């Protein structure tokens, strides 16, 4: 079942999707019960949690996808780096092929080496992007405490950012940043988009609203205003591999160009909109399932479709999986998208405080 069908089932507006929704509803009720039992076990302290000797800040959400967790993690990492902190990111490496703990970013990675080594498949799309494009240190593994411990043995770290970590409660965190996006109502999985119910809002330290602003402001009406922030994803440029470095271009390059878009993300609608906002003419689109690993047949299909286009524009995650194929020089570009947080300085100061407090306690 693809993303559009899942959304139709969650909205259950026509007869078929309503019937499918009724079929999966009992599974959601069982899932809700399992979540409540697990919450109770954590409350009693019967489920083991582990801590790291450095501050841990979690960036997560209540729903599946679409809130901007990884861009927010990268925003936090860059803000902290500019203030002199040594940052590392911990990630599960969703849908990766590799096993065990993997550490990325301890050495300088360039486009040629990333394409050959296949980091995206071994470590996962997001970790490969964070390390290969943004130069972050990233520990990848299902057991993120072990990944953090291994990173500490290899490098000096002041703070760990736990990407998509709100539900990963096995690792103690010093601050929880919860992102709230366009999905503001509905059932728990699989009958709806929620991983947890709204009751879990109370576990968070701060909230970043990235969609359905008025809805979430109403839901958070009883929470301290100083804990609530607002953010949005913004296109900031284009880039393409150029030997051992990334070559950057302004978004104005899209203006009145014929563009083929290639993506393997859950919902490419905002990707298309950003291109169109800069007057790019999308003449064709090729969509693959989220976290798709590109084959030679895929490359041939893209090459045939690109004959009608001046540029092939893809996402930051996808370009790392496409650069191993021989595209014409400077025809394949990725759209850089970053999180912009309104008045984010108080949030950064709160993170700095937990870093200093954790260092003081050790």
C-alpha positions in Angstrom: 0.0 0.0 0.0 1.6 3.3 -1.1 1.6 6.6 0.7 -1.4 8.1 -1.1 -3.5 5.0 -0.3 -2.5 5.1 3.3 -3.6 8.7 3.5 -6.9 7.8 1.8 -7.5 5.1 4.4 -6.7 7.5 7.3 -9.2 10.1 5.9 -11.7 7.3 5.0 -13.8 9.6 2.8 -14.9 7.1 0.2 -16.5 3.6 0.6 -13.4 1.5 -0.1 -11.1 3.5 2.2 -13.7 3.5 4.9 -14.0 -0.3 4.7 -10.2 -0.7 4.9 -10.1 1.7 7.8 -12.6 -0.4 9.7 -10.5 -3.5 9.0 -7.3 -2.0 10.5 -9.1 -0.2 13.4 -8.8 -3.3 15.8 -5.0 -3.3 15.1 -4.8 0.3 16.1 -6.7 -0.4 19.4 -4.2 -3.2 20.2 -1.3 -0.9 19.3 -2.8 1.8 21.6 -3.0 -0.7 24.4 0.6 -1.8 23.9 1.8 1.8 24.0 -0.1 2.4 27.2 1.4 -0.7 28.9 4.9 0.3 27.8 4.3 3.9 29.2 3.3 2.4 32.5 6.3 0.1 32.6 8.6 3.1 32.0 6.7 5.1 34.7 7.4 2.3 37.2 11.0 2.0 36.1 10.6 -1.6 35.1 12.1 -1.0 31.6 15.8 -0.4 31.6 17.1 2.9 30.4 20.7 3.9 30.0 22.5 7.3 30.0 25.5 8.8 28.3 28.1 11.0 30.1 27.2 13.9 27.8 24.0 15.8 27.2 21.4 14.1 25.0 18.8 16.2 23.2 16.0 14.3 21.4 14.3 15.6 18.2 11.2 13.7 17.5 7.5 13.7 16.8 4.2 12.0 17.5 3.4 11.0 13.9 5.0 9.2 11.0 7.1 11.5 8.8 6.4 15.0 7.5 7.5 17.2 10.4 11.1 18.0 9.5 12.9 16.1 12.2 16.2 15.7 10.3 16.4 19.3 9.1 15.7 20.4 12.6 18.4 18.2 13.9 20.8 19.7 11.4 19.7 23.2 12.3 20.4 22.5 16.0 23.8 20.9 15.1 24.9 23.9 13.1 23.7 26.5 15.7 25.6 24.6 18.4 28.7 24.2 16.2 28.8 28.0 15.6 28.8 28.4 19.4 31.9 26.2 19.7 30.2 22.9 20.8 31.3 19.5 19.5 28.2 17.8 18.3 27.3 14.2 17.3 24.1 12.8 16.0 22.6 9.4 16.9 20.3 7.8 14.4 18.6 4.4 14.0 19.4 4.4 10.3 15.9 3.6 9.1 15.7 0.9 6.4 19.5 0.6 6.2 21.1 -2.6 4.9 24.1 -2.6 7.2 24.1 -4.1 10.6 25.8 -3.3 13.9 27.1 0.2 14.9 28.4 2.4 12.1 30.2 5.7 12.7 30.2 8.3 9.9 31.9 11.7 9.6 35.1 11.2 11.6 36.9 11.6 8.3 36.2 14.1 5.5 33.8 12.5 3.0 33.6 13.8 -0.6 31.0 13.0 -3.3 33.1 10.5 -5.2 33.9 8.3 -2.1 30.3 8.4 -0.9 29.0 7.3 -4.2 31.4 4.4 -4.4 31.1 3.3 -0.8 27.3 3.1 -0.8 26.9 4.8 2.6 23.2 5.4 2.0 22.4 1.7 1.8 24.7 0.6 4.6 24.0 3.4 7.1 20.6 4.7 5.9 19.6 7.7 3.8 19.4 10.3 6.6 22.7 9.4 8.3 24.6 9.3 5.0 23.1 12.7 4.1 24.0 14.3 7.5 27.6 13.0 7.3 28.2 13.2 3.5 26.6 16.5 2.7 26.6 18.4 6.0 29.8 17.0 7.5 28.2 15.9 10.8 29.5 13.1 13.0 26.8 10.4 13.1 26.5 7.2 15.1 24.1 4.7 13.5 22.6 1.7 15.2 19.4 0.3 16.8 21.1 0.6 20.2 21.9 4.2 20.3 23.6 4.1 23.7 26.2 1.8 22.2 26.6 4.1 19.2 27.1 7.1 21.5 29.6 5.2 23.6 31.6 4.2 20.5 31.6 7.8 19.3 32.9 9.0 22.7 35.8 6.6 22.4 36.6 7.9 18.9 36.2 11.7 19.3 35.5 14.5 21.8 31.8 15.2 22.1 29.9 17.8 24.0 26.3 16.9 23.1 24.4 14.2 21.3 21.4 14.9 19.2 19.0 12.0 19.0 17.4 12.2 15.5 13.8 10.8 15.6 14.2 10.0 19.2 10.9 10.7 21.0 9.9 7.1 21.1 13.4 5.8 21.7 13.1 5.9 25.5 15.8 3.3 26.2 18.3 6.2 26.1 17.8 8.9 28.7 17.7 12.4 27.4 18.2 15.8 29.0 15.8 17.6 26.8 13.0 16.6 24.4 12.1 18.7 21.4 8.8 17.5 19.9 7.9 18.5 16.4 4.2 19.0 15.5 3.3 19.0 11.8 0.3 19.0 9.5 -1.2 15.8 11.0 -2.9 17.1 14.1 -5.7 14.6 14.6 -6.5 11.0 13.9 -5.9 7.5 15.2 -2.8 5.6 16.1 -1.2 3.4 13.5 -2.2 1.8 11.2 -5.7 3.5 11.2 -4.1 6.9 11.5 -0.7 8.7 11.4 0.0 8.8 15.2 2.8 6.8 16.8 1.5 7.9 20.2 -1.6 9.7 21.4 -1.6 13.4 22.4 -1.2 12.4 26.0 2.5 12.0 25.2 2.8 15.8 24.8 3.5 16.1 28.5 6.8 14.3 28.1 8.3 17.0 25.9 10.4 19.9 27.1 9.8 22.1 24.1 7.5 22.1 21.0 8.3 23.2 17.4 5.2 23.6 15.3 5.9 23.1 11.6 2.4 22.7 10.3 -1.3 23.2 11.2 -0.2 26.1 13.4 -3.6 27.2 14.6 -4.7 23.7 15.4 -1.6 22.9 17.5 -1.7 26.3 19.2 -5.2 25.4 20.4 -4.0 22.0 21.6 -1.1 23.5 23.4 -3.2 26.3 25.0 -2.4 25.2 28.5 1.4 24.9 28.0 3.9 27.7 28.8 4.3 29.9 25.8 8.1 30.1 26.2 8.2 26.3 25.4 6.5 26.7 22.0 8.3 27.6 18.8 7.4 27.8 15.1 9.4 26.6 12.1 9.1 25.9 8.4 11.2 24.2 5.8 12.7 26.5 3.2 14.7 25.9 0.0 18.1 27.6 0.3 20.0 26.5 -2.8 21.1 23.8 -5.2 24.2 21.7 -5.3 25.8 19.1 -7.5 28.9 16.8 -7.1 32.1 18.3 -8.6 34.9 15.8 -8.0 35.9 16.0 -4.3 33.5 18.8 -3.4 29.9 20.0 -3.8 29.4 22.8 -6.2 26.6 25.2 -5.1 24.2 27.2 -7.2 21.5 29.8 -6.3 17.8 28.9 -6.6 17.5 31.4 -9.5 19.1 28.7 -11.7 15.6 27.1 -11.7 14.0 30.1 -13.3 12.1 29.1 -16.5 14.2 25.9 -16.8 12.6 22.6 -18.0 13.0 20.3 -15.0 12.7 16.5 -14.5 12.2 15.8 -10.8 13.4 12.5 -9.3 12.5 11.6 -5.7 12.2 8.6 -3.3 10.5 10.3 -0.3 7.2 9.7 1.4 5.5 12.9 0.2 7.1 15.0 -2.6 4.4 17.7 -2.7 6.5 20.3 -0.9 9.5 19.4 -3.0 7.6 20.2 -6.2 6.1 23.4 -4.7 9.6 24.8 -3.8 10.8 24.3 -7.3 7.7 25.9 -8.7 8.0 28.8 -6.3 11.3 29.7 -8.1 9.6 29.5 -11.5 11.0 26.1 -12.4 8.9 24.3 -15.1 8.5 20.7 -14.1 8.0 18.8 -17.4 8.1 15.3 -15.8 8.2 13.6 -12.5 9.6 10.2 -11.5 8.7 9.0 -8.0 10.0 5.9 -6.2 9.1 4.5 -2.8 10.6 6.1 0.2 14.2 5.1 0.9 14.5 3.4 -2.6 17.9 2.1 -3.7 18.4 3.0 -7.3 19.4 0.4 -9.9 20.9 0.6 -13.3 17.4 0.2 -14.8 16.3 3.2 -12.8 19.2 5.2 -14.1 18.3 4.3 -17.7 14.7 5.3 -17.1 15.8 8.7 -15.6 18.2 9.3 -18.5 15.5 8.6 -21.1 13.1 11.0 -19.4 15.8 13.7 -19.0 16.1 14.1 -22.8 13.1 16.6 -22.5 14.6 18.5 -19.6 17.4 20.9 -19.0 18.0 19.9 -15.4 17.3 16.8 -13.2 16.4 18.0 -9.7 16.3 15.6 -6.8 16.4 15.6 -3.0 19.4 15.7 -0.7 18.8 12.1 0.3 18.5 10.9 -3.2 21.5 12.6 -4.8 23.8 10.5 -2.6 22.3 7.4 -4.1 22.4 8.7 -7.7 25.9 10.2 -8.0 27.4 6.7 -8.7 25.7 6.8 -12.1 27.2 8.7 -15.1 24.8 11.7 -15.5 25.9 14.6 -17.7 28.1 17.0 -15.8 26.1 19.6 -13.7 22.8 18.3 -15.0 21.9 16.4 -11.8 21.3 18.8 -8.9 19.8 18.5 -5.4 17.5 21.0 -3.8 18.9 22.0 -0.4 16.1 22.4 2.2 16.7 23.7 5.7 14.6 24.4 8.8 14.0 28.0 9.6 13.0 28.6 13.3 11.3 31.8 14.3 13.2 33.4 17.2 15.0 30.2 18.0 17.7 31.8 20.3 15.8 30.9 23.5 15.6 27.3 22.4 19.4 27.2 21.7 20.1 28.8 25.1 18.0 26.1 26.8 20.1 23.4 25.0 23.3 25.1 26.0 22.1 25.0 29.6 21.6 21.3 29.6 25.1 20.8 28.0 26.7 22.8 30.7 24.7 21.1 33.5 25.7 17.6 32.2 29.3 18.6 31.9 29.2 20.0 35.5 27.7 16.8 36.9 30.6 14.8 35.4 
